[in-house]
Amino acid sequence: MRAVCYCGDCQAYAHLLGEPQRVLDPLGGTDVVATQARHVTFTSSTQALACVSLSPRGLLRWYADCCNTPIANTPRNWKLPYVGLVHTCLCQPDPIERSFPTVQMRVNTKSAKGLPPRGGRLGDLARFGGLAIRLTASRLHGGHTRTPFFDSNGLPRAEVRLADRAEVDAARRAVAG
């Protein structure tokens, strides 16, 4: 499933990495492909995998520390096999539209910097429900254990850096600015 998220945390994360114009659309949205962890593999450069969280209980936000390219967002608990792949890591060698469906949902639109296109609420709920069912089935069948982000004990493969409060505040001010 493909969605655009306009939440303040996604916007702050893009600013935290230093190149928000590469990540955010003109309305402050991040294009994300929602999938199961078992469908994600890395073919190289796993030593560049880094992880940051904006708060002690927030999402784990994975990126390449060599170039600050956002890769994915995951829950802290590996047993929920959700991965939100950020479009910036999916655009090579082909544009994202060649490999993934068109945007199907727009979420957290109250934080958008303008009025995003509207979708049908009933359709959004059906898509979200379908994803929830697939994630639950994956969890029940052990799909959560096949992930490039966590080891076999459920520990993150990279040290989780808790972003400094001042750093997060500065990123949020940049979003508001």
Backbone as a ProteinNet text record, in pm:
[ID]
protein_1_A
[PRIMARY]
MRAVCYCGDCQAYAHLLGEPQRVLDPLGGTDVVATQARHVTFTSSTQALACVSLSPRGLLRWYADCCNTPIANTPRNWKLPYVGLVHTCLCQPDPIERSFPTVQMRVNTKSAKGLPPRGGRLGDLARFGGLAIRLTASRLHGGHTRTPFFDSNGLPRAEVRLADRAEVDAARRAVAG
[TERTIARY]
84.9	0	89.7	50.2	129.5	47.3	112.6	44.4	138.3	80.6	158.3	120.7	222.2	200.8	245.3	157.5	185.3	212.3	231.8	245.2	368.1	360.4	469.6	598.3	589.3	710.6	781.4	707.2	770.2	836.5	770.6	827.7	952.8	947.3	1063.2	1179.2	1150.4	1254.4	1326.3	1251.9	1313.5	1406.3	1365	1449.7	1570	1549.9	1658	1770.7	1734.8	1836	1902.7	1846.6	1915.8	1876.6	1794.2	1752.5	1602.6	1521.5	1377	1319.7	1378.5	1326.4	1340.5	1431.1	1448.9	1342.7	1289	1197	1051.7	1027	890.2	838.2	710	647.1	615	564.6	538.5	442	359.5	265.7	319.5	444.5	505.2	481.5	440.5	411.8	530.2	537.9	639.1	569.8	614.6	560.4	618.1	529.7	571.1	501.5	578.3	521.7	513.5	392.3	369.4	373.5	455.6	469.4	504.2	527.3	569.1	721.2	778.3	924	985.8	916.5	972.4	991.7	930	944	1060.4	1134.2	1242.8	1376.7	1466.6	1603.1	1700.7	1820.1	1928.1	2028.1	2074.1	2170.4	2313.5	2331	2465.7	2458.5	2573.7	2591.5	2516.1	2497.7	2427.1	2504.2	2635.4	2713.5	2675	2607	2564.1	2426.9	2362.5	2230.2	2238.3	2158.5	2153.8	2008.5	1986.7	1850.8	1842	1734.3	1709	1561.7	1533.1	1395.2	1380	1267.7	1245.7	1204	1161.3	1119.4	1143.6	1145	1174.2	1077.2	957.7	859.3	817.9	883.4	845.3	892.8	850.4	892	1043.5	1093.5	1234.4	1244.4	1330.2	1345.3	1483.9	1485.5	1608	1655	1786.4	1843.3	1985.3	2040.6	2180	2263.9	2352.8	2428.5	2538.4	2566.4	2666.7	2614.6	2482.5	2424.8	2295.7	2257	2133.5	2007.8	2008.4	1889.8	1794.5	1671.6	1574	1543.1	1533.1	1504	1365.1	1339.1	1211.8	1179	1052.6	1004.8	950.5	982.7	928.7	882.7	793	760	881.9	884.4	992.7	985.1	866.1	846	850.9	949.8	967.6	855.4	776	666.6	554.2	551.8	459.8	540.1	516.2	604.4	584.3	535.8	513.6	644.8	659.8	769.7	710.4	739.9	701.3	825.6	841.3	958.8	943.6	1039.3	1035.2	1079.6	1007.5	1028.9	1171.6	1247.3	1383	1474.3	1444.8	1528.8	1474.3	1363.6	1298.2	1304.9	1371.2	1366.1	1480.4	1561.5	1673.7	1665.9	1684.5	1716.2	1593.4	1473.1	1350.4	1270.7	1186.9	1096.6	1005	962.1	878.5	750.9	697.8	572.6	583.7	702.9	718.8	707.2	737.7	740.8	629	566.1	466.5	339.2	226.7	100.4	102.1	5	-9.8	-48.5	-37.8	-73.9	-220.1	-243.8	-377.9	-440.9	-357.1	-408	-323.5	-385.2	-315.5	-356.1	-255.9	-284.3	-224.9	-284.6	-241.7	-243.4	-347.2	-354.7	-371.8	-409.6	-423.5	-289.7	-179.8	-46.8	10.5	-65.9	-17.9	-7.9	79.5	98.6	12.6	-114	-207.9	-311.8	-385.2	-494.2	-455.3	-423	-388.8	-512.2	-491.4	-606.2	-679.7	-810.4	-890.7	-917.8	-915.7	-952.2	-1085.5	-1136.5	-1261	-1234.6	-1298.4	-1275	-1306.8	-1412.2	-1448	-1340.1	-1291.7	-1183.8	-1055.8	-1024.5	-905.4	-916.2	-1032.4	-1052.8	-1039.9	-1092.7	-1083.3	-937.5	-861.2	-719.8	-641.1	-663.9	-595.8	-632.9	-759.7	-803.8	-737.8	-725.8	-659.5	-513.5	-445.5	-305.8	-296.4	-385.5	-384.2	-403.8	-491.6	-514.6	-388.6	-324.7	-202.8	-89.7	-76.5	27.1	1	-123.8	-159.2	-129.3	-166.3	-139	11	86.4	231.6	289.2	241.4	287.9	255.7	135.8	94.6	174.1	221.5	297.7	448.5	492.1	635.4	703.2	626.5	684.7	768.5	740	815.4	960.8	992	1129.5	1219.6	1160.4	1238	1239.5	1336	1344.1	1490	1522	1659.3	1686.7	1584.8	1599.9	1625.6	1589.2	1605.6	1676.9	1753.2	1819.1	1721.9	1768.3	1680.8	1626.3	1682.2	1631.4	1539.1	1514	1426.5	1496.3	1629.5	1704.6	1735.4	1727.6	1759.9	1901.9	1919.7	2050.8	2147.4	2096.9	2181.7	2144.1	2239.1	2210.4	2104.3	2003.8	1898.1	1944.6	1959.5	1999.2	1872.7	1857	1746.6	1788.5	1716	1751.2	1746.4	1842.4	1849.6	1726.7	1670.5	1548.9	1566.8	1682.6	1707.6	1710.3	1764.9	1770.9	1629.7	1544.7	1406.3	1330.2	1349.5	1282.3	1322.2	1450.7	1498	1432.9	1421.6	1358.4	1210.2	1143.1	1001.4	983.6	1075.6	1069.7	1089.5	1178.5	1200.4	1074.4	1002.4	875.6	775	766.5	670.4	709.4	841	895.2	851.5
-116.8	0	123.4	223.4	346.4	462	541.9	653.5	772.5	887.7	1007.7	1048	1062.1	1100.2	1245.2	1323.8	1465.7	1495.6	1392.9	1416.3	1501.1	1567.8	1653	1576.8	1451.3	1372.2	1339.9	1301.6	1274.8	1401.9	1514.5	1640.2	1676.3	1659.3	1689	1596.1	1469.5	1372.7	1416.6	1459.6	1506.4	1625.3	1716.2	1831.1	1786.7	1690.4	1639.1	1581.3	1515.5	1457.1	1560.5	1679.7	1788.8	1822.3	1742.4	1773.6	1751.4	1833.7	1810.5	1819.2	1899.1	1912.1	1782.7	1695.6	1566.5	1466.4	1486.8	1390.6	1436.5	1563.3	1614.4	1670.8	1648.7	1711.8	1857.2	1937.6	2079.1	2103.7	2004.7	2019.9	1959.4	1912.4	1855	1706.9	1638.8	1496.2	1409	1293.4	1192.8	1075.3	1041.6	929.4	800.2	710.4	587.9	466.7	359.8	232.2	144.9	111.4	28	-117.6	-194.4	-335.2	-415.6	-542.8	-630.8	-640.2	-651.9	-657	-769.7	-880.8	-995.3	-968.4	-862.8	-828.6	-733.7	-695.7	-598.8	-670.1	-644.9	-697.4	-587.7	-598.3	-508	-590	-535.1	-607.5	-562.3	-445.5	-397.4	-284.5	-244	-126.8	-135.8	-255.3	-267.2	-202.7	-183.2	-116.9	30.9	86.1	226	242.4	131	137.5	203.2	305.1	377.4	395	428.1	438	552	628	736.6	733.3	780.7	796	937.6	998.8	1137.2	1145.8	1033.1	1031.6	891.5	877.3	747.1	634.9	670	567.8	577.4	664	687.2	578.9	592.3	500	495.1	383.5	374.4	420.7	516.8	575.4	539.5	455	397.9	481.5	498.8	577.7	530	573.8	545.2	658.9	628.1	735.7	793.2	728.6	780.8	901.9	908.2	1015.4	1072.2	1025	1068.2	1042.9	937.2	900.5	821.4	869	792.4	660.8	554.7	423	376.6	374	316.6	360.2	339.9	357.6	223.2	185.5	61.8	88.3	5.3	13.1	-31.7	2.8	-42.2	-192	-245.3	-387.3	-462.9	-545	-616.5	-714.8	-748.4	-843.9	-786.3	-656.2	-594.1	-577.2	-659.7	-665.6	-553.7	-438.4	-325	-253.8	-216.7	-130.7	-26.4	99.6	207.5	252.1	207	242.3	383.9	468.5	607.4	611.5	686.5	689.6	719.3	791.6	830.4	710.7	598.4	479.9	389	424.7	339.1	394	503	571.3	534.9	437.6	404.2	257.4	217.9	301.7	361.7	310.8	358.5	447	534.1	611.2	517.6	560.9	479.9	431.5	510.4	475.5	349.9	312.9	193.2	64.2	71.6	-49.9	-60.7	51	51.7	119.4	90.9	152.2	303.5	369.9	512.8	532.9	654.9	686.2	648.7	569.2	520.7	589.8	646.1	712.2	834.7	930	1046.1	1052.8	1049.1	1041.1	1160	1189	1301	1433.4	1452.1	1568.2	1700.2	1695.8	1820.9	1891.4	1817.7	1877.4	1920.1	1904.2	1943.4	2095.3	2139.6	2282.4	2325.8	2305.4	2332.8	2222.9	2215.8	2119	2005.5	1887.3	1774	1719.6	1646.7	1582.9	1493.8	1490.3	1410.7	1273.5	1176.3	1040.1	1006.9	893.1	848.5	783.5	830.3	775.8	626.9	584.6	443.2	359.9	406.6	336.4	333.4	444.5	450.3	348.2	341.5	245.9	102.6	73.4	-61.4	-97.3	-4	-29.7	-52.3	33.5	21	-111.7	-147.7	-274.6	-393.6	-386.8	-494.5	-508	-394.2	-397.2	-456.6	-416.9	-468.8	-620.3	-670	-815.2	-885.9	-831.2	-893.5	-891.3	-781.3	-774	-873.8	-887.3	-982.9	-1126	-1157.5	-1291.7	-1317.6	-1217.8	-1232.1	-1258.1	-1185.8	-1204	-1344.4	-1390.9	-1523.3	-1635.8	-1611.3	-1712.7	-1691.4	-1604.8	-1584	-1491.9	-1419.4	-1328.2	-1218.1	-1184.6	-1078.1	-1117.3	-1246.4	-1289.1	-1272.2	-1245.7	-1223.9	-1074.4	-1005.6	-861.3	-816.2	-721.7	-670.9	-567.6	-529.5	-422.9	-474.2	-599.8	-657.8	-791.7	-827.4	-957.8	-1065.7	-1188.6	-1300.4	-1293.5	-1205.9	-1184.8	-1064	-999.5	-882.8	-753	-753.4	-631.2	-556.7	-423.2	-347.1	-377.1	-385.9	-416.1	-298.5	-182.3	-63.8	-4.8	60	125.3	233.1	233.6	333.7	459.9	564.9	693.9	772.1	809.5	895.9	1038.6	1100	1236.8	1329	1414.8	1512.9	1603.4	1635.4	1717.8	1850.5	1914.5	2042.3	2023.5	1910.6	1878.8	1860.9	1790.9	1769.1	1901.9	1981	2112	2200.6	2199.5	2279.7	2229.5	2098.2	2042.7	2081.1	2079.7	2117.5	2267.1	2348.4	2492.7	2513	2435	2444.7	2406.2	2306.3	2264.5	2378.7	2441.5	2549.8	2676.3	2690.6	2812.6	2836.9
0	0	0	-70.7	-78.6	-22.6	62.9	128.2	137.7	161.9	192.6	334.4	419.5	558.7	578.8	637.6	662.2	809.4	891.6	1035.8	1068.1	1181	1225.6	1248.1	1292.7	1315.3	1183.6	1080.8	950.7	896.6	914.8	869.1	950.1	1081.4	1166.2	1132	1107.5	1071.5	944.2	844.4	719.6	746.2	833.3	867.9	950.3	1037.8	1121.3	1035.2	925.8	837.2	747.3	740	672.5	530.7	465.7	329.9	313.4	379.2	373.7	232.5	146.4	10	-68.5	-26.9	-93.5	-47	73.3	133.4	125.1	151.8	164.1	33.2	7.8	-107.4	-70.5	-163.1	-132.8	-16	17.7	128.8	258.6	256.3	376	392.6	287.7	296.2	259.6	323.5	293	225.1	106.4	29.1	87.4	130.9	200.1	137.5	120.2	78.3	203	243.5	362	319.6	389.9	356.2	480.9	461.7	570.4	571.6	689.3	704.8	622.5	609.3	536.7	387.9	337	195.2	168.5	271.9	257	271.3	176.4	185.7	145.1	198.8	158.9	78.8	-31	-113.4	-87.7	-24.8	5.5	108.2	153.9	241.9	374.1	426.6	553	668.1	651.5	755.7	768.6	671	675.9	741	776.9	837.3	974.8	993.8	1121.2	1161.2	1287.5	1338.4	1438.9	1428.5	1522.4	1560.8	1678.5	1722.5	1775.1	1744.9	1788.8	1934.6	1991.4	2131.3	2188.2	2319.4	2379.3	2340.8	2299.3	2261.8	2115.4	2039.1	1900.8	1805.5	1681.1	1576.2	1565.3	1514.5	1479.1	1334.5	1312	1178.6	1127.5	1026	971.3	853.1	842.9	734.2	706.1	595.3	561.4	617	711.2	774.8	684.7	572	479.1	401.4	380.6	298.9	356.8	476.2	543.1	460.4	380.6	303.9	393	411.5	488.5	416.8	494.8	437.8	478.1	608.6	653.6	795.1	830.1	966.9	1011.9	1136.9	1192.7	1334.8	1383.9	1526.4	1607.1	1732.6	1820.5	1846.2	1846.8	1873	1740.6	1723.3	1597.1	1567.6	1669	1648.3	1563.7	1547.2	1452.3	1323.9	1222.8	1106	1003.4	1046.6	956.6	923.9	798.7	754.9	661.5	687.8	598	522.7	399.4	319.3	264.9	295.7	249.7	103.7	23.9	-121.1	-162.6	-82.5	-121.3	-143.6	-81.2	-101	-210	-269.9	-369.4	-511.1	-531.8	-662.2	-755.9	-720.7	-805.7	-845.3	-965.6	-1079.8	-1147	-1113.1	-1176.5	-1082.1	-1137	-1051.2	-972.1	-857.4	-768.5	-837.4	-928.7	-995.4	-1081.8	-1122.7	-1205.5	-1126	-996.5	-915.6	-812.6	-781.1	-674.1	-722.8	-655	-698.2	-677.2	-735.1	-710.8	-564.7	-516.7	-378.1	-356.9	-254.1	-224.2	-103.5	-16.4	105	135.9	200	255.4	401.8	491.1	634	708.2	823.3	908.4	831	753.2	664.6	739.1	866.9	943.3	960.5	946	958.1	823.6	716	583.3	574.1	486.8	463.1	344.1	356.9	250.3	248.5	140.3	129.6	34.5	89.9	3.9	-67	-175.5	-241.1	-141.8	-153.6	-60.1	-119.5	-31.5	-70	-7.9	-39.7	21.1	155.8	260.4	394.6	402.1	336.5	339.2	270.9	157.9	87.7	169.5	237	322.4	435.5	497.9	607.2	557.2	440	383.7	354.6	297.1	267.9	396.9	495.6	623.7	690.2	685.3	742.7	674.6	543.4	469	508.4	525.2	569.1	709.5	798	935.3	936.1	852.1	844.4	793.9	689.8	636.9	739.2	814.5	917.8	1030.2	1069.5	1174.5	1128.9	1006	953	946.7	905	898.1	1036.3	1134.7	1272.9	1321.9	1296.4	1343.1	1277.4	1155.3	1082.7	1093.9	1184.6	1206.9	1108.3	1028	929.4	991.7	1115.7	1182.7	1205.9	1203.4	1229.2	1107.7	992.3	870.1	840.4	896.8	883.4	877.8	793	790.7	900.4	975.2	1073.8	1215.5	1242.3	1375.7	1364.6	1467.9	1468	1515.7	1526.3	1560.7	1703.5	1785.5	1921.8	1931.3	1817.9	1817.5	1851.3	1850.9	1880.5	1751.2	1752.5	1631.6	1583.7	1451.7	1393.2	1401.9	1429.6	1450.3	1586	1647.2	1774.5	1752.4	1837.1	1826	1897.5	1818.8	1876.6	1908.1	2032.4	2070	2036.8	1946.1	1904.8	2026.2	2034.9	2142.2	2135.6	2251.1	2257.9	2183.7	2199.7	2131.3	1979.9	1935.8	1793.6	1736	1810.3	1767.3	1768.3	1871.1	1878.6	1762.5	1726.7	1613.1	1482.5	1466.9	1347.2	1341.8	1456.5	1459.6	1428.7	1476.2	1442.7	1293.1	1232.8	1087.8	1011.8	1063.3	999.9	1008.6	1124.6	1145.4	1070.1	1048.4	987.8	851.4
[MASK]
+++++++++++++++++++++++++++++++++++++++++++++++++++++++++++++++++++++++++++++++++++++++++++++++++++++++++++++++++++++++++++++++++++++++++++++++++++++++++++++++++++++++++++++++++

